[in-house]
Amino acid sequence: MTGDPKETDEIRNSRAAREARSIVKFMIEHTAYGGFGALVFGALVLFFDIGGIYSLAMASRDAPIFIMLLFFGLFITFGGISLGIGIMNLGGFSDNDRYEDERKSHRNDRNDGRGE
């Protein structure tokens, strides 16, 4: 690598770099969905004072730290679940008979599954 601007642009626009950017975008997007869910869930828990969490937090002198830790834990949990669901939904086909998946279109003609 000589530092040539043209070479740098080729690396930046390579297929691997584009795929890496799309993967990072996918991860950030799905984690943000989970983060939004965490904010909504945490706000509802505090608003309805479920389990006396809000009352307990406000009785403490460290209420901001308590609230921050609550939302941090919810963000990690909901973000991880959302990212996991997104990754598991990446599959391109299903075993459902409605889909014409790769197994039917790329069948080996010599062995059509009859064991001959």
N, C-alpha and C positions, 0 to 999 in steps of 0.2 A: 504494500500500500504506500504509494508515493505522496499522497496528499492532494492528488489531482482532483479538481472539483468535478470533472466529468465522471471519474471513477467513484467518487463519493455519491453522486446522484444515481449512478447505476446500482450501487449497493442499497441505497435508501429506497429505490423503486423496484427492487428485485421481488420476485414472487415470495420468497421466504419472509422478507420484511413486510410485505402487504399482508400475508397470512398472520404474522405475529401481531400486527396492529389490529387485525380483525378479532383475534383471540382476546387481546387485552380489552378491546371495546366491548366484546361479548361479556367478559367477566365483570367489568365495571358496571355495565348496564344491568345485569342481573343482581349484582350486589346492591345497587341503588334501589331496585325494586324491593328487595328485602329490607333495606334501610328505611324506606318509606313505610312499609308494613310495621316495622319496629316502632317508628315514631307514633303511628296511629294507635297501635296496641298499648304502648307505654302511656300515651296521653289518656287513653280510656281507662287504664288501670288506675292512674292517679286521679282522674276526674271522679270516678265512681268509688274511689277509696277502697278498692278490693283488698280484703285482708288487713285493712287498717294501714296500708303502706304509706299513703300520703300523710295521715295523722302522725304516724311514727316518725316519718322523715321531718316533718315540720316541728316536732317536739325536740328535735336534736339541733345542736348548734352547727353541725356539719351537714345540713340539708342539701346544699349544692353538690357536695361530693357524693352523697347518697344518690341523688337524682342522676348525676353524671354516670355513676357506676351502673345504675339500673339501665339507663339507655345504652350504655356501652355493651353490656351483656346482651341486651335485646338485639342490638345491631349485629353483633357477632353471630348470634343464633339465627336470626331471621335472614341475614345476608348469606350465611352458609347454606341454609335450607334452600333459599331461592337460587343460589348458584348451583347447588346440587341438582335441583329440579331442572334447571336449564340445561345442564350437561347431560342428564339422563334423557332429555327429550331431543337430543341431537340425532337420534337414530333415523335413518332414511326410509326404512320400510318396517312393516309389521307382519306378524304371522297371520293376520286376518286375511281371509280369502278375497276380500274386496280389492286388495292391492296386487298388482302385477309386479312382483319384486324381482330382484336380480337372479334369484334361483331359477326362475322359469325362463328368462331370456338368455341366460348364459349356461344352459345345460349342455353337458358333454354328449354329443350325438352317439358316440360309441357305447356309452353306458348310460342308459336312460332310466336307471333306478330299478330295473327289474331283476338285477342280480345275475345277468347272463355273462 
